[in-house]
Every structure is written in structure tokens, then in C-alpha cells.
Amino acid sequence: MRVTVSYEPVISRLDKSLSYVPYKVFKLAIDTGSPYLVISDGSEFASFVNEMNSNDQNAFSFMSILSRRLAFIDREIKYVFPDSGYAPTIDIYGSQSGSISWKKTLIQISKSNVLKSVVLGVLDKNLAEESGGSLLGLVRNQNNIVTEKVQPRPTLLDQLAVENGAISSFQIDGPNQLLTLSRKSMISTGSERNAISLFDLRPLGDFVDHYAVEVMELKFDGMSFTPESIDKGIGSNVMRKIVAVFDTGLTGCLLTSPLWDDLSRMGLHLKEIKDITVSTKTISNLVFQFETSETDNPYFNVHPINLDWFTDEDTCPYVVVLGQTFLNRASLTIDIDDRKVCFERSSRLSDVK
């Protein structure tokens, strides 16, 4: 998604009567696994400069043309964001820990003419490398309990709410590269039978409402695993649930370390896996399957990950994180308020006659 971000105004060093509002155009990955708008570089040369002439606001005036040239001469200036009032936080992206500075500025999303003042995060070098760049997070709701681990910052969807109401639903159409935000349900009546109930991880300690669903069965190269079979296979006293989290900001598939370790103890060689099927139960009690394999998907890979989401790490659910290897060929619709998710095959609009 194309997002234009504004920096603090800068007074020209050559003509003190002129000031500029530098801005930079970012390409952000749409991330259903994150709640925030974060960018990878917060203090560098602006790609473009939007000039403000205190004497004449006419964009075609002589002074406006002069200000453009002065802005070019001033291009070595380092541009910064206004401070948001929020203290920096230590966060974990993937398995990498790092700091995020919180700034407040104006943004313009895609080609809309709407400027919105928002709080955004500036990633340090380690987090920027781990995340792969700047992210537009679509997790809206947070955990209302503030602890040492949970230090909420304004989510992007909360900040995009206007007088007409909050964004309550969105759809990501992978094949057509479309993102739709809505203030009402986007799961149609005909699709409700394939809808899956969202599983709330916040009562278990998760700091935000990650979009998760309960899993009935996992298949690795045709080998079936359920919460019951894993519990029996490792001889545990506590049977853990399995949940799948939708994360469009991820390319492959991640298994939390307890799940990875327990499956390995049962003799599964996860580094050699070629095919994965994740089965869930729809609202109408049908089984819905997410399938991916090495042969038909270039994003296929499986890795373990350590997550710090839960209060009790010994009894928390096993987590499977579903990235683009599962999601890039279909349309993912999430109704935040109705707590439903629907995943349907989608054809490219250019292929439709």
C-alpha cells in the first residue's frame, strides 16, 4: 500500500521566509498480524518536498518555483517527525527484539486526498530488517489490561475511525491485490456457511486481538495431528488447543516452539515437510481446509518461532501462523465486530470476461 508521510516543517537556510513540509512516499506491506503503522526509516532524506511559501500560496508563482529550487539545495537536511508523547517501547518482530520510537504526523493513504493525523512507529535497524520493511497493521483491538508487557499504542484502524463510525470489517483480495475497509460486515449471506469464528487470545495474555481461529486437525505430508493425539503422543497432563493466526505480513508458515518441539518428539521431521493442511470448523459445522505445499507455492517454508503473547507458557495454545503461502491465492475477509472470518477462492478480475 502506498502511504505518504509528512515530516516536521523545515526553514530554508538560504531564505528564512520560506519553509518546507518534507514528505516521503513509503510502500507498506499490509499486515493482519500487526496493530500498528510502522516504518523502517524515520530520519533520512525525503523523497519529495511539499513547499509552503509564507508570502504566496500560489503553486505556480515565482516564489513557489524558487522554493522548489531552494528545497533541492537543502536536500541534505535530515528530516524528523514531531514527537507523539508516547515513550519508546521494546517489541519483538518474529524472533528479533528491538525498539520502536512513537511519532505523530500526517499521512495520506494510497491516492486519496484525505490527510489524517496519526501516531506511527519508527523501527530500529534490527526490527526493520526482521520485519522486511514498513508495515500497515490491520489488527484493531487491543488488550484493555495494561501490564509491564502490554503497553498499548494507538492502532491504525482505531485512528482511521471517523464521525461515521469505526472500521469493523476488511477484505484482502490476494489475486487482485485489493484492500477494502468497511464500517459494516463484508461477509455476505451466501458466504456465512463458510465463515469461521474468531478465537480471542487476549484472555490468555495476548496484548492485541490477533485474528485467530481454533484448529481441529493438522496434516504434515498426510500425517494427522490433533490436540488429543499430540497430548497422547507426548504424555502430557494438559491438552493444549491449537490455533491458527492469519498473518499477511509473513511469507511462509511458523509453528510456535512448543508445537515444533512436541511434534519433533513424536518423530516428525519438520525441516523436511513438503505439504501442510490446516483444518478448522466453520460456523455451520463444516470442515474448512487451508492447504499449501512446496510444489505449488514459492512461499512455502516452515520455521519455529518463540512468542511472548501468553501469561502461562506451559498451558497456552499451540500457534500456527499462516502467511502468504496459504493466503496469497484467495480472498480473506475479517469481520472484527461480528468476530467472523471467511476465506474464499478469488479469480483475477483481469481474467473475468
C-alpha positions in Angstrom: 0.0 0.0 0.0 1.3 3.5 -1.0 1.4 5.8 2.1 2.7 9.4 2.1 4.2 10.5 5.4 4.9 14.1 6.4 7.9 15.3 8.4 8.3 18.4 10.6 8.4 21.8 8.6 11.9 23.0 7.8 13.0 26.6 7.5 15.2 27.2 4.4 18.8 28.0 5.3 19.0 30.2 2.2 15.8 32.2 2.5 14.4 32.3 6.1 11.0 33.5 4.8 10.5 30.1 3.2 9.6 26.8 5.0 9.0 23.3 3.6 6.9 20.4 4.7 9.1 17.4 3.6 7.3 14.2 2.8 8.3 10.7 1.8 6.4 8.0 -0.1 6.5 4.6 1.5 5.3 1.2 0.2 3.9 -0.7 3.2 3.1 -4.4 3.4 -0.4 -5.0 4.6 -0.1 -6.9 7.8 -3.0 -8.7 9.5 -0.6 -9.8 12.2 0.2 -6.3 13.5 -1.9 -3.5 15.0 0.3 -0.5 14.1 1.5 1.6 11.2 5.3 1.3 11.4 8.0 2.5 9.0 11.6 1.4 8.7 13.4 4.7 8.5 12.3 7.8 10.3 15.2 10.3 9.8 16.5 10.4 6.3 16.2 12.4 3.1 12.7 13.0 2.0 11.8 11.6 -1.4 9.8 14.7 -2.3 9.3 18.1 -0.8 5.9 19.9 -0.5 6.8 23.6 -0.1 5.0 26.2 1.9 5.6 29.8 0.9 4.6 32.2 3.7 4.3 35.1 1.2 2.4 33.4 -1.6 0.4 30.1 -1.6 0.1 30.0 -5.4 1.8 26.8 -6.5 2.7 28.4 -9.9 4.0 31.7 -8.5 7.6 32.8 -8.9 8.2 32.3 -5.1 6.8 28.8 -5.3 9.2 27.9 -8.1 12.1 29.5 -6.1 11.1 27.5 -3.0 11.3 24.3 -5.1 14.9 25.1 -6.1 15.8 26.1 -2.6 14.3 22.8 -1.3 16.6 20.9 -3.7 19.6 22.8 -2.4 18.5 22.0 1.1 18.1 18.3 0.3 21.0 17.2 2.6 18.9 18.2 5.7 17.9 15.3 7.8 14.1 15.3 8.3 12.4 14.3 11.6 8.9 13.6 12.9 7.1 15.5 15.6 7.1 13.6 18.9 3.8 11.8 19.9 4.2 12.0 23.6 4.4 8.2 23.8 7.6 6.7 25.2 9.7 4.2 23.1 8.8 0.6 23.5 10.7 -2.7 23.3 9.0 -5.0 20.9 9.5 -8.4 19.2 9.0 -8.9 15.5 9.5 -12.6 14.6 12.3 -13.7 17.0 14.0 -10.3 16.9 13.8 -7.8 19.8 14.2 -4.1 19.2 13.0 -0.6 20.0 10.2 1.4 18.4 10.0 5.2 18.6 6.5 6.7 18.5 5.9 9.8 16.5 2.9 11.8 15.3 2.4 13.1 11.8 0.1 13.4 8.8 -0.3 10.6 6.4 -2.1 10.1 3.1 -3.1 6.5 2.1 -2.9 5.5 -1.5 -4.3 8.1 -3.9 -6.9 9.5 -1.6 -6.9 13.2 -0.8 -7.6 12.7 2.8 -4.8 13.7 5.2 -5.0 12.0 8.6 -3.0 12.8 11.8 -1.8 9.5 13.3 0.7 8.1 15.7 3.1 5.8 13.9 6.1 3.7 15.0 9.7 4.1 13.7 11.5 0.7 13.8 15.1 0.5 14.8 17.6 -1.3 12.4 17.1 -4.8 13.9 13.3 -4.7 13.7 13.4 -3.1 10.3 15.5 -6.0 9.0 13.4 -8.6 10.7 10.0 -7.2 9.5 11.2 -6.8 6.0 10.3 -3.1 5.9 7.4 -0.8 6.7 4.0 -2.3 7.7 0.4 -1.2 7.7 -1.2 -3.2 10.5 -4.8 -4.2 10.5 -5.3 -5.6 14.0 -7.8 -3.1 15.5 -8.5 -4.2 19.1 -6.0 -4.3 22.0 -6.0 -5.9 25.4 -7.5 -3.5 27.9 -5.3 -4.8 30.7 -2.1 -2.8 30.8 0.9 -4.6 32.3 4.7 -4.4 32.0 4.5 -6.5 28.9 1.3 -4.9 27.5 2.0 -1.2 26.7 -0.6 -0.3 24.1 -0.1 2.4 21.4 -2.9 3.6 19.1 -3.7 1.0 16.5 -4.0 2.3 12.9 -7.6 1.1 12.4 -8.7 2.9 15.6 -7.1 6.1 14.3 -8.8 5.8 10.9 -12.2 5.9 12.6 -14.2 9.0 11.6 -17.6 10.5 12.6 -19.5 7.9 10.7 -18.0 5.1 12.9 -15.2 2.7 13.3 -13.8 0.3 10.7 -15.5 -3.0 11.6 -14.5 -5.2 8.6 -11.9 -5.6 5.9 -11.1 -7.8 3.0 -7.7 -8.6 1.4 -8.1 -10.0 -2.1 -4.7 -11.5 -2.9 -5.1 -12.4 -6.6 -6.4 -8.9 -7.4 -4.2 -7.0 -4.9 -7.1 -5.2 -3.4 -7.7 -4.0 0.2 -11.2 -2.9 1.2 -12.1 -1.3 4.6 -15.7 -1.1 5.7 -17.8 0.1 8.6 -20.2 -2.8 8.2 -20.0 -6.5 7.7 -18.4 -7.7 4.5 -19.2 -11.4 4.8 -22.2 -11.9 2.6 -25.2 -14.1 3.5 -24.1 -16.7 0.9 -20.6 -16.9 2.5 -21.7 -17.2 6.1 -21.9 -21.0 5.9 -18.1 -21.0 5.3 -17.4 -18.4 8.0 -15.2 -19.4 10.9 -15.5 -18.0 14.4 -12.5 -15.9 15.6 -10.8 -17.2 18.8 -9.9 -14.4 21.3 -6.4 -14.9 22.6 -6.5 -11.8 24.9 -7.9 -13.5 28.0 -4.7 -15.8 27.8 -2.4 -12.7 27.8 -2.1 -11.7 24.2 -1.6 -7.9 24.0 -3.8 -7.4 21.0 -6.7 -9.3 19.3 -4.7 -11.3 16.8 -7.0 -12.8 14.2 -7.0 -16.5 15.2 -9.2 -19.5 14.7 -9.3 -22.8 16.5 -7.8 -25.7 14.6 -9.3 -29.2 14.6 -6.5 -31.0 12.8 -3.1 -30.5 11.3 -1.7 -32.7 8.5 2.0 -32.7 7.6 2.6 -34.7 4.4 -0.6 -36.6 5.1 0.3 -37.4 8.8 -2.6 -36.3 11.0 -2.2 -34.5 14.3 -5.0 -33.2 16.7 -4.8 -31.7 20.2 -5.8 -35.1 21.5 -3.2 -37.1 19.5 -0.4 -34.7 20.4 -1.4 -34.9 24.1 -1.4 -38.7 24.0 1.8 -38.8 22.0 3.9 -36.7 24.4 2.2 -38.0 27.6 1.2 -34.5 28.8 -1.1 -33.8 31.7 -2.5 -30.7 29.9 -4.1 -30.9 26.5 -3.4 -27.7 24.6 -5.6 -26.2 22.0 -4.2 -25.4 18.5 -5.0 -22.1 16.9 -4.1 -20.6 13.6 -3.3 -16.9 13.2 -3.7 -15.1 9.8 -0.6 -13.0 9.1 -0.4 -11.4 5.6 2.9 -9.8 6.6 4.5 -13.2 6.7 5.6 -15.2 3.6 5.8 -18.8 5.0 4.4 -20.7 7.9 5.5 -20.5 11.6 4.9 -23.0 14.4 5.4 -21.9 18.0 8.4 -23.6 19.6 6.3 -25.8 22.0 4.4 -27.2 19.0 7.5 -27.6 16.9 9.3 -29.4 19.8 6.4 -31.7 20.7 5.8 -32.7 17.1 9.6 -33.4 16.8 9.4 -35.6 19.9 6.7 -37.6 18.2 9.1 -38.3 15.3 8.0 -35.7 12.8 10.9 -34.2 10.8 9.5 -30.7 10.2 12.5 -29.4 8.3 11.7 -32.0 5.6 8.0 -31.2 5.4 6.6 -30.7 1.8 2.9 -30.2 2.4 0.7 -28.8 5.2 -3.1 -28.8 5.7 -4.8 -26.9 8.4 -8.5 -27.9 9.2 -10.9 -25.7 11.1 -14.7 -25.9 11.8 -17.0 -23.4 10.2 -20.0 -21.8 11.9 -22.2 -24.3 10.1 -20.0 -27.2 11.4 -18.4 -27.9 8.0 -14.7 -28.5 7.9 -12.7 -25.8 6.2 -9.2 -26.6 5.0 -6.2 -24.3 4.3 -3.7 -26.2 2.1 -0.2 -25.4 0.9 2.7 -27.3 -0.5 6.3 -26.9 -1.7 5.4 -27.9 -5.2 2.7 -25.3 -5.9 3.8 -22.3 -3.8 7.1 -20.4 -4.0 6.5 -19.0 -0.5 6.4 -22.4 1.2 8.7 -22.8 4.2 8.2 -23.8 7.8 10.1 -22.5 10.8 9.8 -22.4 14.6 9.2 -19.2 16.5 9.2 -18.0 20.1 6.2 -15.9 21.0 5.7 -13.9 24.2 2.0 -13.5 23.9 0.7 -15.6 26.8 0.6 -15.4 30.5 1.1 -19.2 31.1 3.6 -20.6 28.6 3.1 -24.2 29.9 -0.7 -24.4 29.1 -1.1 -21.8 26.3 -2.4 -22.9 22.9 -0.1 -24.2 20.2 0.0 -21.5 17.5 0.3 -22.0 13.7 0.9 -18.7 11.9 -0.5 -18.8 8.3 1.4 -16.5 6.0 1.2 -15.8 2.2 2.0 -19.4 1.4 -1.6 -20.0 2.5 -3.3 -16.6 1.8 -2.0 -15.2 -1.4 -4.3 -17.1 -3.8 -7.6 -16.2 -2.2 -9.7 -13.5 -0.5 -9.5 -13.1 3.3 -12.5 -11.3 4.9 -12.5 -10.5 8.6 -15.5 -9.1 10.5 -14.0 -7.6 13.6 -17.2 -6.8 15.4 -19.1 -9.9 14.4 -15.9 -12.0 15.1 -16.0 -14.0 11.9 -13.5 -14.8 9.2 -14.1 -16.1 5.7 -11.5 -17.4 3.2 -12.7 -17.9 -0.3 -11.0 -18.6 -3.7 -10.8 -15.5 -5.8 -10.2 -15.1 -9.6 -8.2 -12.3 -11.1 -10.5 -9.6 -12.3 -8.5 -9.3 -15.5 -9.3 -12.9 -16.3 -13.1 -12.4 -15.9 -14.8 -11.9 -19.3 
